[in-house]
Amino acid sequence: DQPTVPSAIQTYQAAHDRRDIPTALAQFAHDAIIVDDGCIYDGISGVESFLRTAASEYTYTRTLISSTENAPDRWLVTNHLEGDFPGGEVDLSYEFRVANGLITRLTISP
């Protein structure tokens, strides 16, 4: 049985799947950082930029594979993505840090 991830992570992922940027953005701390594909998105304006541009040219579905609490307020979530992006499918690791109910850091890697 997998542990239940914090609501900010669940809400972010569901909102990002729907491309609901305001709801996704509300799950991040004002000084949050996202690291994805060699790029760093810093602060709430950086997070918003990531949400508006990340994979926006592709259509895909996301399936949760696993979630693990690695330390207090640190979660590793693995998702399987299938879609019309190069390669068609990929498993990605999402390393979340959460503080005070908000995501403070997200690192996405293959």
C-alpha positions in Angstrom: 0.0 0.0 0.0 1.4 3.4 -1.0 1.4 6.2 1.4 -0.9 9.1 0.8 1.0 12.1 -0.6 0.3 15.5 0.8 -2.8 17.2 -0.6 -0.6 20.0 -2.3 1.0 17.3 -4.4 -2.2 15.6 -5.3 -3.9 18.9 -6.1 -0.9 20.1 -8.2 -0.8 17.0 -10.3 -4.5 16.8 -11.0 -4.6 20.6 -11.8 -1.5 20.3 -14.1 -3.2 17.4 -15.9 -6.2 19.6 -16.5 -4.0 22.6 -17.4 -5.6 24.5 -14.6 -2.7 26.9 -14.0 -4.3 29.0 -11.2 -5.0 25.9 -9.1 -1.7 24.3 -9.8 0.2 27.5 -9.0 -1.7 27.9 -5.7 0.1 24.7 -4.4 3.5 26.3 -4.5 5.3 28.5 -2.0 6.1 32.0 -3.2 9.9 31.1 -3.2 9.5 27.6 -4.7 11.9 26.2 -7.3 11.2 23.8 -10.1 14.1 22.0 -11.8 13.1 20.3 -15.1 15.1 19.2 -18.1 18.2 21.2 -17.1 16.1 24.4 -16.5 15.5 26.1 -13.2 12.3 28.0 -12.6 12.7 30.2 -9.6 10.0 31.8 -7.5 6.3 32.0 -8.1 6.8 33.8 -11.5 9.2 31.0 -12.5 6.7 28.3 -11.4 4.0 30.0 -13.4 6.2 30.1 -16.5 7.0 26.4 -16.1 3.2 25.6 -15.8 2.4 27.6 -18.9 5.2 26.1 -21.1 6.0 22.6 -19.8 4.8 20.1 -22.3 2.2 22.5 -23.5 2.9 21.4 -27.1 2.0 17.8 -26.3 -1.0 15.8 -25.3 -0.4 13.1 -22.7 -1.9 11.0 -19.9 -0.3 10.5 -16.6 -0.5 7.4 -14.5 0.8 7.2 -10.9 3.3 4.3 -10.5 4.6 4.9 -7.0 4.9 7.4 -4.2 7.4 7.2 -1.3 8.0 9.5 1.6 11.8 9.6 1.7 12.0 11.9 4.7 9.6 14.2 6.5 8.2 16.5 3.9 10.1 14.9 1.1 8.3 12.7 -1.4 9.4 10.8 -4.5 6.5 10.3 -7.0 7.0 8.3 -10.1 4.5 8.8 -13.0 4.2 7.1 -16.3 3.4 9.5 -19.2 2.1 8.4 -22.6 1.3 10.8 -25.4 2.4 12.5 -28.6 5.8 13.7 -27.4 9.0 12.2 -28.8 9.3 8.6 -27.7 5.6 8.3 -26.9 6.1 7.2 -23.3 8.4 7.8 -20.3 8.5 7.2 -16.6 9.4 10.4 -14.8 10.5 10.9 -11.1 9.1 13.9 -9.3 10.9 14.8 -6.2 8.8 17.1 -4.0 9.7 19.1 -0.9 6.7 20.3 1.0 6.6 22.8 3.9 3.6 24.4 5.6 1.3 22.6 3.2 2.9 24.0 0.1 5.4 22.7 -2.5 8.8 24.4 -2.0 10.8 22.4 -4.5 10.1 20.1 -7.4 12.8 18.3 -9.3 11.6 16.3 -12.4 14.0 13.7 -13.9 13.8 10.5 -16.0 
